């Protein structure tokens, strides 16, 4: 079995940061009571982000962009979900 060691250029810290942000996004998504089609669409997008991080040759900047796009959609879904948006947004 190969031994894995953090890369000397600090990529290990960046990968841990990305992993923490992905875990946070998953928890935020799970906490929302979204309609089925929207939940399924967001789940597929989240899986695509996770898969892109794991592909050979994946780079941190692309992963960060994809995660940022997912988080923006998650924020939009959260704002439209009753009980999760800004109180000022709900008349």
Secondary structure in CASP SS format (residue, H / E / C, confidence):
PFRMAT SS
TARGET T0000
AUTHOR 0000-0000-0000
METHOD secondary structure of the structure
MODEL  1
X C 1.00
X C 1.00
X C 1.00
X C 1.00
X C 1.00
X C 1.00
X C 1.00
X C 1.00
X C 1.00
X C 1.00
X H 1.00
X H 1.00
X H 1.00
X H 1.00
X H 1.00
X H 1.00
X H 1.00
X H 1.00
X H 1.00
X H 1.00
X H 1.00
X H 1.00
X H 1.00
X H 1.00
X H 1.00
X H 1.00
X H 1.00
X H 1.00
X H 1.00
X H 1.00
X H 1.00
X C 1.00
X C 1.00
X C 1.00
X C 1.00
X H 1.00
X H 1.00
X H 1.00
X H 1.00
X H 1.00
X H 1.00
X H 1.00
X H 1.00
X H 1.00
X H 1.00
X H 1.00
X H 1.00
X H 1.00
X H 1.00
X H 1.00
X H 1.00
X H 1.00
X H 1.00
X H 1.00
X C 1.00
X C 1.00
X C 1.00
X C 1.00
X C 1.00
X H 1.00
X H 1.00
X H 1.00
X H 1.00
X H 1.00
X H 1.00
X H 1.00
X H 1.00
X H 1.00
X H 1.00
X H 1.00
X H 1.00
X H 1.00
X H 1.00
X H 1.00
X H 1.00
X H 1.00
X H 1.00
X H 1.00
X H 1.00
X H 1.00
X C 1.00
X C 1.00
X C 1.00
X C 1.00
X C 1.00
X C 1.00
X H 1.00
X H 1.00
X H 1.00
X C 1.00
X C 1.00
END
